[in-house]
Amino acid sequence: MNATAPTAGSRDLPHPAREEIRLEGVLHALSDPLRLQIVRELAAGAEELTCSQFDLPVSKSTSTHHFRVLREAGVLRQIYRGTAKMNGLRRDDLDDLFPGLLDSLVDAATRQAARQGGG
């Protein structure tokens, strides 16, 4: 992750450069139901949300792990704004690399949630 590695002492978080994002990493990151829920919520219209705005039924450390997996796979961009860590989809990167993938997965996950009564 050379292109976007943080400098020592900075609050910047490491993100893979666009050309480093791999399909298998994205699919792995989205294979977990909670991570898919995070992506669905962001895809539903929010430009960015703080970690605390997601209602996840897990501990803070487990939530942090899920956000890190999504960031390291190139699905999310996380940046600090003051003390808040903001999360946004890397939609442009994902759509450029894998056209239609994100929308297809989010649509399928939404249909599955509706079938299972989880909306």
Residue pairs with C-beta under 8 A, 6 or more apart in sequence:
1 14
1 15
1 16
1 17
1 20
2 17
3 16
3 17
3 20
4 12
4 14
4 15
4 16
4 17
5 14
6 12
6 13
6 14
11 80
12 79
12 80
13 71
13 78
13 79
13 80
13 85
14 71
14 72
15 71
15 72
15 74
15 77
15 78
15 90
16 72
16 73
16 74
18 74
18 93
18 96
18 97
20 74
21 73
21 74
21 90
21 93
21 94
21 97
22 73
22 74
23 97
23 98
23 101
25 72
25 73
25 74
26 73
26 74
26 75
26 94
26 98
26 101
28 69
28 73
29 35
29 69
29 70
29 72
29 73
29 75
30 36
30 39
30 75
30 105
32 66
32 69
34 56
34 58
34 66
35 66
35 69
35 70
35 75
36 105
36 109
37 54
37 56
38 54
38 56
38 66
38 67
38 70
38 76
38 87
39 70
39 75
39 76
39 89
39 102
39 105
39 106
39 109
40 106
40 109
40 110
40 113
41 49
41 54
42 48
42 49
42 76
42 87
42 88
42 89
43 89
43 91
43 102
43 103
43 106
47 88
48 86
48 87
48 88
49 86
49 87
49 88
50 84
50 85
50 86
50 87
51 63
51 64
51 67
51 85
51 87
54 63
56 62
56 63
56 66
58 66
67 76
67 78
67 85
67 87
70 76
70 87
71 77
71 78
74 90
74 93
74 94
75 89
75 90
75 94
76 87
76 88
76 89
76 90
77 87
77 88
77 89
77 90
78 85
78 86
78 87
79 85
79 86
79 88
80 86
89 102
91 102
94 101
94 102
95 101
95 102
113 119
